[in-house]
Amino acid sequence: MGYVGTKPTAAPLTSAQLEDGLVTAAKLATDAVETAKVKDLNVTVAKLPAAVDISTKTVTLPATVAGLGTGINVASQITGTVPTANLGTGSASASTYLAGNQTYQTIAEYDDSQIQSNIAMLGFKVAVNGSLTRYNLVDQSIDEFYDTSGVDASASTNESRVASGSNFYYDGSSSSTPTVTEDANLTGVDGLYTWYKYTDGGTYSQDAAQSDIDFLVVAGGGAGGEATGSAGYGRGGGGAGGLRTSYSTSGGGASAESKLSIGSGTSYTMTVGGGGAVVTDTRGATGVASSISGSDITDITTVGGGGGGGYSVLPAGAVGGSGGGAGYNTSSGGAAGAGTASQGYAGGTSDNNTGGGGGGAGAVGGNNSTYDGGAGGVGLSNSITGSAVFYAGGGGAGGNAGSDNGGNGGGGRGSRDSGNVTSVAGTANTGGGGGGGLYASATAQAASAGGTGIVIVRRLTTVTTTGLDLTLQSTDVTAEAAPTYGEFVTLIENAYGTATLNTDIKGYVSRDSGANFTQGTLVDEGTWGTNKQILGFHDLDISSQPSGTSMCYKITTHNQSASSKETRVYATSIGWR
């Protein structure tokens, strides 16, 4: 059917023409409402459901927290774990930190040893400037050794303090007078020395070791060659006993020998050799050896002097400490006896008339001159007792006239035909050789025996021991509480040699008054002058010691030797925490 009445015009439908509630959700097409059609701020929280799942959506937040609005509490409303990768590269842990380049860096322990040493050095300077005996802080003590108050003498050993100019401790020295047990024939004192003279042997010992024992050992001299009731002329002089010494020159042109080092309680035997005897119508007998012997030394032994040569029977002088002089022979002279190296010289030679002189410690025996016998070789002067005495002169040979004298040092004169002079024996306890005999004009002049030897030792009356190892322990300083760690700094000087750290010098800290110590490892922390070092250790764990607050240090030196290795301690600082 068609329209009844007027036909509606084609006008747009207005909201007023729609009945309220007429448009329902069912009347809206899917996705029909566009975002642009929703007025800003018209969708309120009340229009949103209680739970909105936006896990599949990307949400862009404002650049600032303030842009999120005042209603959002970031600390309490953002929960869960933020992945490490979103914070930085590396591993996050208690020992790392996030650096500005978004990487995790390891937290290194700070080394404050240099600061601690500098504090100690500052304390040293303050103490020096104030001439303080000891400088104590709450947790540190410094001692510049301006006096002895900071050192526990009862716990220290071999500590010697030098207070002139710089103040320091070192190993020092000790002096003592040993108790000597001896049966010497004579003793005496020469200045700082005591000497002991043995003329017929004996023993010697002392209750303390000593390394400066001087000695003189002279053997018995040889006898001159004999000529009783036989044809021929002069016979050889006896050679002097061998001479060895640590004081002045040894025989045969040798230098002085090394001094003896003797032990504590060791008994030493002193043997004194006798002189050679005259043997009828032949060469004189050789003297007897002298010696010093003991279980802990190399024996000092000297050879007896060689006997002087005879006539046709044994015309050659005998070998000895010093050799015997040659005797007369019908067709030619006899041979001279050789001396012993570093003890004496050879005897003199002879032609077919008279004998040669015996050798001495200081010179060869004199050769004969036609009908004159040779003189004995000179001995050596020695002042081991404080007075100069000649020892070990050779005996003179038998002859016609005046060149037959014995050598200075106890050598006996030879027989002389002119004036009918008889021979002389070697002087007792000099080791001098005996004078030679002769036969002339149907008259025989006898030879003489050699002189006995001698042994002399001397020592410093007071024994000074150097190169001792030092133990230097401080007096206590009270800490406020039992410390766990100790600090140590010391100033030393290598006066001689160089101390090897933790071998030649060691450092320790105690928190219980020295009943227990913990050794630290010393390191070189620099220099403070020529041959002067700063040594120290830090953060030494002392917690294993019994709990205590009586803080002290200990320094020990080792392998010290006078003029070879000497370590001096100038100042020490101890700290704790």
C-alpha positions as CSV (number, residue, x, y, z in Angstrom):
1,M,0.0,0.0,0.0
2,G,1.3,3.5,-0.7
3,Y,1.9,6.4,1.7
4,V,-1.0,7.8,3.5
5,G,-0.6,11.4,4.0
6,T,2.7,13.4,3.5
7,K,5.9,11.4,2.6
8,P,8.8,11.9,5.2
9,T,11.6,14.0,4.0
10,A,15.2,12.6,3.8
11,A,16.5,14.2,7.0
12,P,19.4,12.7,9.3
13,L,18.4,11.0,12.4
14,T,19.3,12.9,15.5
15,S,20.1,11.6,19.0
16,A,17.0,13.3,20.3
17,Q,14.9,11.2,18.1
18,L,16.4,8.0,19.7
19,E,14.6,6.7,22.7
20,D,16.9,6.2,25.7
21,G,18.2,2.7,26.0
22,L,17.1,1.9,22.6
23,V,20.7,1.2,21.2
24,T,21.9,-1.9,22.9
25,A,25.3,-3.7,22.6
26,A,23.6,-6.2,20.4
27,K,22.8,-3.4,17.9
28,L,26.6,-2.5,17.6
29,A,28.7,-4.2,15.0
30,T,31.9,-5.9,16.0
31,D,34.8,-3.4,16.1
32,A,32.3,-0.6,15.1
33,V,33.5,1.8,17.8
34,E,36.7,3.5,16.8
35,T,39.3,5.0,19.2
36,A,38.9,8.4,17.6
37,K,35.2,8.3,18.4
38,V,36.0,7.9,22.2
39,K,36.4,11.3,23.8
40,D,39.6,11.9,25.8
41,L,39.2,11.0,29.5
42,N,35.7,9.7,28.9
43,V,36.8,6.2,29.8
44,T,37.2,6.2,33.5
45,V,38.6,3.5,35.9
46,A,35.0,2.7,36.8
47,K,34.4,1.7,33.2
48,L,37.3,-0.8,33.3
49,P,37.0,-4.3,34.8
50,A,38.8,-5.2,38.0
51,A,41.5,-7.2,36.2
52,V,42.9,-6.1,32.8
53,D,45.3,-8.5,31.1
54,I,47.7,-6.5,29.0
55,S,50.4,-9.2,28.9
56,T,50.1,-9.4,25.1
57,K,50.3,-5.6,24.7
58,T,53.3,-3.3,24.7
59,V,52.9,-0.5,27.1
60,T,55.0,2.7,26.8
61,L,55.5,4.5,30.1
62,P,56.3,8.1,30.5
63,A,60.0,9.1,30.7
64,T,59.7,10.2,34.3
65,V,58.1,8.6,37.3
66,A,56.1,11.7,37.8
67,G,54.4,11.0,34.4
68,L,52.9,7.9,35.9
69,G,50.7,9.9,38.2
70,T,50.6,10.5,41.9
71,G,48.6,7.4,42.5
72,I,51.3,4.9,41.6
73,N,53.8,3.8,44.4
74,V,56.8,2.5,42.4
75,A,58.5,0.9,45.4
76,S,55.5,-1.1,46.5
77,Q,53.4,-1.6,43.3
78,I,56.2,-2.8,40.9
79,T,57.0,-6.3,42.0
80,G,58.9,-9.4,40.7
81,T,62.5,-9.9,39.6
82,V,64.2,-7.7,37.0
83,P,66.5,-9.9,34.8
84,T,70.2,-9.4,35.3
85,A,70.6,-8.9,31.6
86,N,68.4,-5.8,31.8
87,L,70.6,-4.2,34.4
88,G,74.1,-4.7,33.0
89,T,76.6,-7.2,31.6
90,G,78.5,-9.6,33.8
91,S,77.5,-11.3,37.1
92,A,75.9,-9.4,40.0
93,S,77.1,-10.6,43.4
94,A,78.1,-9.3,46.8
95,S,81.7,-8.9,45.6
96,T,80.8,-6.9,42.4
97,Y,79.4,-3.5,41.6
98,L,77.7,-2.0,38.5
99,A,80.1,0.4,36.8
100,G,79.0,3.4,34.7
101,N,79.6,1.4,31.5
102,Q,76.8,-1.1,32.6
103,T,79.4,-3.8,33.4
104,Y,79.8,-5.6,36.7
105,Q,83.3,-5.1,38.2
106,T,85.0,-7.1,41.0
107,I,85.4,-5.1,44.3
108,A,89.1,-5.2,45.1
109,E,90.3,-5.1,48.7
110,Y,92.0,-1.7,49.3
111,D,95.7,-1.9,50.2
112,D,96.3,0.6,52.9
113,S,99.8,-0.7,53.9
114,Q,101.5,2.4,52.4
115,I,99.2,4.7,54.4
116,Q,99.9,2.7,57.5
117,S,103.7,2.9,56.9
118,N,103.3,6.7,56.2
119,I,101.5,7.1,59.5
120,A,104.3,5.2,61.3
121,M,106.9,7.4,59.5
122,L,105.0,10.5,60.5
123,G,105.0,9.2,64.1
124,F,108.8,8.7,63.8
125,K,109.3,12.3,62.7
126,V,107.2,13.6,65.5
127,A,109.1,11.5,68.0
128,V,112.4,12.7,66.6
129,N,111.4,16.4,66.6
130,G,110.2,16.2,70.1
131,S,113.1,14.0,71.3
132,L,110.5,11.7,72.8
133,T,111.5,8.6,74.6
134,R,108.4,6.7,73.5
135,Y,105.4,7.9,71.5
136,N,102.2,6.2,72.3
137,L,98.9,6.5,70.5
138,V,95.5,4.8,71.1
139,D,96.4,1.9,68.8
140,Q,100.1,2.5,68.0
141,S,103.4,2.8,69.8
142,I,106.6,4.3,68.3
143,D,110.1,4.0,69.9
144,E,113.1,5.9,68.5
145,F,115.5,4.5,71.2
146,Y,116.3,7.8,72.7
147,D,116.7,5.8,75.9
148,T,116.2,2.2,77.0
149,S,112.7,2.6,78.4
150,G,110.9,1.0,75.5
151,V,113.1,-2.2,75.5
152,D,112.5,-5.1,77.9
153,A,116.1,-5.9,78.9
154,S,115.0,-9.1,80.7
155,A,113.5,-10.6,77.5
156,S,116.2,-9.2,75.1
157,T,119.6,-10.7,74.5
158,N,122.9,-9.4,73.1
159,E,121.3,-5.9,72.7
160,S,123.9,-3.2,72.5
161,R,122.7,0.4,72.3
162,V,124.7,3.2,70.6
163,A,123.6,6.7,71.8
164,S,126.2,8.9,70.1
165,G,124.7,10.8,67.2
166,S,122.1,8.3,66.0
167,N,120.4,6.0,68.4
168,F,120.3,2.3,67.5
169,Y,120.5,-1.2,68.7
170,Y,122.7,-3.9,67.2
171,D,124.2,-7.3,68.2
172,G,127.0,-5.7,70.1
173,S,129.6,-7.7,72.0
174,S,130.2,-9.4,75.3
175,S,133.4,-9.6,77.4
176,S,134.5,-12.2,79.8
177,T,137.7,-13.5,81.5
178,P,138.0,-17.3,81.0
179,T,139.2,-19.5,83.8
180,V,142.4,-21.2,82.6
181,T,143.8,-24.5,83.8
182,E,147.5,-24.9,83.0
183,D,150.9,-26.1,84.4
184,A,153.2,-23.7,82.5
185,N,156.7,-23.1,83.9
186,L,156.3,-19.4,83.7
187,T,153.3,-17.0,83.1
188,G,153.1,-13.3,82.7
189,V,151.1,-10.3,81.5
190,D,151.9,-8.0,78.6
191,G,149.3,-5.3,78.4
192,L,146.1,-6.8,77.2
193,Y,147.6,-10.3,77.0
194,T,148.5,-13.1,79.3
195,W,151.3,-15.5,78.2
196,Y,152.2,-19.0,79.3
197,K,155.8,-20.4,78.8
198,Y,156.4,-24.2,78.8
199,T,160.1,-25.2,79.1
200,D,159.5,-28.9,79.8
201,G,156.0,-29.6,78.5
202,G,152.6,-29.5,80.1
203,T,148.9,-29.0,79.5
204,Y,146.5,-26.0,78.9
205,S,142.7,-25.6,78.9
206,Q,140.1,-22.8,79.5
207,D,136.4,-22.8,80.1
208,A,135.5,-20.5,77.2
209,A,136.3,-20.8,73.5
210,Q,138.8,-18.3,72.0
211,S,140.0,-17.6,68.5
212,D,143.0,-15.4,69.0
213,I,145.6,-17.6,70.6
214,D,149.2,-16.7,69.5
215,F,151.9,-19.4,69.7
216,L,155.6,-19.9,69.4
217,V,156.9,-23.5,69.0
218,V,160.6,-24.2,68.8
219,A,162.1,-27.7,68.6
220,G,165.3,-28.9,70.2
221,G,168.6,-28.0,68.5
222,G,170.9,-30.6,66.9
223,A,174.3,-31.5,68.5
224,G,177.6,-30.6,66.9
225,G,179.7,-33.3,65.2
226,E,182.1,-35.1,67.6
227,A,185.9,-35.7,67.2
228,T,187.4,-37.6,70.0
229,G,190.7,-39.4,69.4
230,S,190.4,-39.4,65.6
231,A,192.4,-37.8,62.9
232,G,191.0,-34.9,61.0
233,Y,190.0,-31.4,61.7
234,G,186.8,-29.4,62.4
235,R,183.4,-30.9,62.6
236,G,180.0,-29.3,61.7
237,G,177.8,-27.2,64.0
238,G,174.4,-28.5,65.0
239,G,171.3,-27.0,63.2
240,A,168.7,-25.1,65.2
241,G,165.3,-26.5,66.0
242,G,162.5,-25.7,63.6
243,L,160.5,-22.5,64.5
244,R,156.8,-21.8,63.8
245,T,154.9,-18.9,65.2
246,S,151.7,-16.8,64.7
247,Y,153.5,-13.8,66.2
248,S,156.1,-12.3,63.9
249,T,158.1,-14.3,61.3
250,S,158.3,-18.1,61.1
251,G,161.6,-19.9,60.3
252,G,163.0,-20.3,56.8
253,G,161.6,-16.9,55.7
254,A,158.0,-17.9,56.2
255,S,155.2,-15.5,57.2
256,A,153.4,-15.6,60.5
257,E,150.9,-18.4,60.7
258,S,147.2,-18.1,61.6
259,K,146.3,-17.8,65.3
260,L,144.8,-20.8,67.0
261,S,141.1,-21.2,67.7
262,I,140.6,-23.3,70.8
263,G,137.5,-24.8,72.3
264,S,135.9,-24.6,75.7
265,G,137.1,-27.3,78.1
266,T,139.4,-28.9,75.6
267,S,142.8,-29.9,77.0
268,Y,145.9,-29.2,74.9
269,T,149.2,-30.9,75.3
270,M,152.4,-28.8,75.1
271,T,155.4,-30.9,74.1
272,V,158.9,-29.4,74.4
273,G,161.7,-31.2,72.5
274,G,165.1,-32.0,74.0
275,G,168.4,-31.0,72.3
276,G,170.4,-33.6,70.3
277,A,173.1,-35.4,72.1
278,V,176.8,-35.7,71.2
279,V,177.7,-39.0,69.6
280,T,181.2,-40.3,69.9
281,D,183.4,-39.7,66.8
282,T,180.5,-39.1,64.4
283,R,177.6,-36.8,63.5
284,G,175.7,-35.2,66.3
285,A,172.2,-36.4,67.1
286,T,169.2,-34.5,65.7
287,G,167.1,-32.5,68.2
288,V,163.6,-33.6,69.3
289,A,160.3,-32.2,68.0
290,S,158.1,-29.7,69.9
291,S,154.4,-29.4,69.4
292,I,151.0,-28.1,70.5
293,S,148.3,-30.8,70.1
294,G,144.6,-31.1,70.8
295,S,141.5,-32.9,69.6
296,D,140.0,-29.9,67.9
297,I,143.0,-28.3,66.2
298,T,145.6,-29.2,63.6
299,D,148.7,-30.0,65.6
300,I,151.5,-27.4,65.5
301,T,154.7,-29.5,65.2
302,T,158.3,-28.4,64.6
303,V,161.2,-30.6,63.5
304,G,164.3,-31.0,65.6
305,G,167.6,-29.4,64.4
306,G,169.9,-31.5,62.3
307,G,173.1,-32.9,63.9
308,G,176.5,-31.5,62.7
309,G,178.6,-33.6,60.4
310,G,181.4,-35.8,61.7
311,Y,184.7,-37.0,60.1
312,S,184.8,-40.1,57.9
313,V,181.7,-41.5,59.8
314,L,178.6,-39.5,58.6
315,P,180.5,-36.3,57.5
316,A,177.3,-34.8,56.0
317,G,175.1,-32.6,58.2
318,A,171.7,-34.1,59.1
319,V,168.4,-32.8,57.8
320,G,166.3,-31.0,60.4
321,G,164.2,-28.0,61.3
322,S,167.5,-26.2,60.4
323,G,170.1,-28.4,58.8
324,G,173.4,-29.5,60.4
325,G,176.7,-28.0,59.1
326,A,179.0,-30.2,57.0
327,G,181.9,-32.0,58.7
328,Y,185.5,-32.5,57.6
329,N,186.4,-35.3,55.2
330,T,189.8,-36.6,54.1
331,S,189.3,-35.8,50.5
332,S,186.5,-33.4,50.3
333,G,184.0,-31.6,52.5
334,G,180.8,-33.2,53.7
335,A,177.4,-32.1,52.4
336,A,175.3,-29.6,54.4
337,G,172.0,-30.7,55.9
338,A,168.8,-29.2,54.5
339,G,166.3,-27.3,56.6
340,T,162.6,-27.8,56.8
341,A,160.4,-25.5,54.7
342,S,158.8,-22.7,56.8
343,Q,160.9,-23.7,59.9
344,G,164.6,-23.1,59.2
345,Y,167.5,-22.9,56.8
346,A,170.2,-25.3,55.7
347,G,173.7,-25.7,57.3
348,G,176.9,-24.4,55.9
349,T,179.3,-26.3,53.6
350,S,182.8,-27.6,54.2
351,D,186.0,-28.4,52.3
352,N,188.5,-30.9,53.4
353,N,189.7,-28.9,56.4
354,T,187.0,-27.6,58.7
355,G,183.3,-27.8,59.2
356,G,180.3,-25.6,58.2
357,G,178.0,-23.9,60.8
358,G,174.6,-25.2,61.6
359,G,171.6,-23.5,59.9
360,G,169.4,-21.1,61.9
361,A,165.8,-20.1,61.7
362,G,166.8,-16.8,60.2
363,A,169.7,-17.7,57.9
364,V,171.9,-20.4,56.4
365,G,174.8,-21.7,58.4
366,G,178.2,-20.2,57.5
367,N,180.6,-22.0,55.2
368,N,184.1,-22.8,56.4
369,S,187.0,-20.6,55.4
370,T,190.2,-22.7,54.9
371,Y,190.9,-23.7,58.5
372,D,188.3,-21.6,60.2
373,G,185.0,-23.2,61.0
374,G,181.7,-21.6,59.7
375,A,179.5,-19.6,62.0
376,G,176.0,-20.8,63.0
377,G,173.1,-19.2,61.1
378,V,171.3,-16.5,63.0
379,G,167.9,-17.2,64.7
380,L,164.8,-15.0,64.8
381,S,163.6,-12.4,67.3
382,N,160.2,-12.9,68.8
383,S,158.3,-10.7,71.3
384,I,155.4,-12.9,72.2
385,T,156.0,-12.4,75.9
386,G,156.4,-8.6,75.4
387,S,160.2,-8.8,75.4
388,A,162.3,-9.4,72.3
389,V,164.2,-12.7,72.5
390,F,166.2,-14.5,69.8
391,Y,165.4,-18.2,69.2
392,A,166.8,-21.0,67.0
393,G,170.3,-19.9,66.2
394,G,172.7,-22.5,64.5
395,G,175.8,-24.0,66.2
396,G,179.3,-22.9,65.1
397,A,181.6,-25.4,63.5
398,G,185.0,-26.6,64.9
399,G,188.0,-24.8,63.4
400,N,191.3,-23.2,63.8
401,A,190.4,-19.6,64.5
402,G,187.7,-17.0,64.8
403,S,184.7,-17.6,62.6
404,D,183.1,-20.3,64.6
405,N,180.6,-18.4,66.7
406,G,177.1,-19.7,67.2
407,G,174.2,-17.9,65.6
408,N,172.3,-15.3,67.7
409,G,169.4,-17.3,69.1
410,G,171.2,-19.7,71.4
411,G,173.6,-21.3,68.9
412,G,176.7,-22.7,70.7
413,R,180.3,-21.7,69.7
414,G,182.4,-24.4,67.9
415,S,185.7,-25.7,69.3
416,R,188.7,-23.7,68.3
417,D,192.3,-25.0,68.0
418,S,193.8,-21.6,68.5
419,G,193.7,-20.9,72.2
420,N,192.4,-24.4,72.9
421,V,188.8,-23.2,73.1
422,T,186.1,-25.7,73.9
423,S,182.7,-25.8,72.2
424,V,179.5,-24.6,73.8
425,A,176.1,-26.3,73.9
426,G,173.0,-24.6,72.5
427,T,171.2,-22.5,75.0
428,A,168.4,-24.2,76.9
429,N,164.8,-23.4,75.7
430,T,166.0,-21.6,72.6
431,G,166.4,-24.5,70.2
432,G,169.9,-23.4,69.5
433,G,172.3,-25.9,67.8
434,G,175.4,-27.2,69.6
435,G,179.0,-26.3,68.7
436,G,181.1,-28.7,66.6
437,G,184.2,-30.4,67.8
438,L,187.7,-30.7,66.2
439,Y,190.9,-32.8,66.2
440,A,194.1,-31.1,65.7
441,S,197.8,-31.5,66.8
442,A,196.9,-34.8,68.4
443,T,194.4,-32.9,70.6
444,A,190.6,-33.5,70.4
445,Q,188.1,-30.8,71.4
446,A,184.6,-32.2,72.1
447,A,181.4,-31.2,70.5
448,S,178.4,-30.0,72.4
449,A,174.7,-30.9,72.6
450,G,171.8,-28.9,71.2
451,G,169.6,-26.6,73.3
452,T,166.1,-27.7,74.4
453,G,163.1,-26.2,72.7
454,I,160.2,-24.1,74.0
455,V,156.5,-23.6,73.6
456,I,154.8,-20.3,74.4
457,V,151.1,-19.4,74.0
458,R,149.4,-16.1,74.7
459,R,145.8,-14.9,74.7
460,L,143.8,-11.8,75.2
461,T,143.1,-11.8,79.0
462,T,139.6,-10.6,78.4
463,V,137.6,-12.5,75.7
464,T,135.4,-10.2,73.6
465,T,132.7,-12.0,71.6
466,T,131.3,-10.1,68.6
467,G,128.9,-11.0,65.9
468,L,126.2,-12.2,68.3
469,D,122.6,-12.6,67.2
470,L,120.2,-10.0,68.6
471,T,116.9,-10.4,70.3
472,L,115.1,-7.1,70.9
473,Q,111.8,-7.2,72.7
474,S,109.7,-4.1,73.6
475,T,108.0,-3.4,76.8
476,D,104.2,-3.7,76.8
477,V,101.6,-1.2,75.6
478,T,98.0,-1.7,76.7
479,A,95.4,-1.9,73.9
480,E,91.8,-0.8,74.6
481,A,90.5,-4.2,73.6
482,A,92.0,-7.5,72.4
483,P,93.3,-6.8,68.9
484,T,92.8,-9.2,66.0
485,Y,95.5,-7.7,63.7
486,G,99.0,-6.4,64.2
487,E,101.0,-3.8,62.3
488,F,104.8,-3.5,62.3
489,V,107.3,-1.0,60.8
490,T,111.0,-0.7,61.6
491,L,113.9,1.4,60.3
492,I,117.2,-0.5,59.9
493,E,120.7,0.0,58.5
494,N,122.8,-2.6,56.8
495,A,126.1,-1.4,58.4
496,Y,127.9,-4.4,57.0
497,G,126.6,-6.7,54.3
498,T,122.9,-6.9,53.5
499,A,120.3,-8.6,55.7
500,T,118.1,-11.1,53.9
501,L,114.5,-10.4,55.0
502,N,112.9,-13.1,57.1
503,T,116.2,-14.9,57.3
504,D,118.8,-12.5,58.8
505,I,116.1,-10.3,60.4
506,K,112.6,-11.3,61.6
507,G,109.7,-9.4,63.2
508,Y,107.0,-10.6,65.6
509,V,103.9,-9.2,67.3
510,S,102.3,-10.4,70.6
511,R,99.1,-9.5,72.3
512,D,99.8,-11.4,75.6
513,S,103.0,-9.7,76.8
514,G,105.3,-11.9,74.8
515,A,104.1,-15.2,76.0
516,N,103.1,-16.0,72.4
517,F,104.4,-14.3,69.2
518,T,103.2,-14.5,65.6
519,Q,105.9,-13.8,63.0
520,G,105.0,-11.5,60.1
521,T,106.5,-11.5,56.7
522,L,108.8,-8.5,56.4
523,V,108.8,-6.6,53.1
524,D,111.0,-3.8,51.8
525,E,108.9,-0.6,52.0
526,G,111.5,1.8,50.8
527,T,114.7,3.6,51.9
528,W,115.4,6.4,54.3
529,G,119.1,6.9,53.7
530,T,122.3,5.2,52.4
531,N,122.0,1.4,53.2
532,K,118.9,2.2,55.3
533,Q,115.6,0.4,54.7
534,I,112.0,0.7,55.9
535,L,110.7,-2.8,56.7
536,G,107.2,-3.8,57.7
537,F,104.2,-6.0,57.6
538,H,100.5,-5.2,57.9
539,D,97.2,-6.9,58.9
540,L,99.1,-9.8,60.6
541,D,96.4,-12.1,62.0
542,I,97.1,-12.6,65.7
543,S,93.7,-14.0,66.6
544,S,95.1,-17.4,67.3
545,Q,97.0,-16.1,70.3
546,P,95.4,-16.2,73.7
547,S,93.2,-13.2,74.1
548,G,95.0,-10.2,75.6
549,T,95.7,-6.5,75.4
550,S,99.4,-6.4,76.4
551,M,101.0,-5.5,73.0
552,C,104.7,-5.9,72.3
553,Y,107.0,-6.7,69.4
554,K,110.1,-8.8,69.0
555,I,113.0,-8.4,66.5
556,T,115.6,-11.0,66.0
557,T,118.8,-10.9,63.9
558,H,120.7,-13.9,62.6
559,N,124.0,-14.8,60.9
560,Q,125.6,-11.6,62.3
561,S,129.4,-11.3,61.9
562,A,131.6,-8.4,62.9
563,S,132.6,-6.3,59.9
564,S,130.8,-8.8,57.6
565,K,127.1,-8.7,58.4
566,E,125.8,-6.2,61.0
567,T,122.2,-5.1,61.1
568,R,121.3,-2.0,63.1
569,V,117.7,-1.2,64.3
570,Y,117.0,2.6,64.6
571,A,113.3,2.8,65.4
572,T,110.2,0.5,65.6
573,S,106.5,1.1,65.4
574,I,103.8,-1.4,66.4
575,G,100.1,-0.9,65.7
576,W,97.0,-3.0,66.2
577,R,93.2,-3.1,65.4
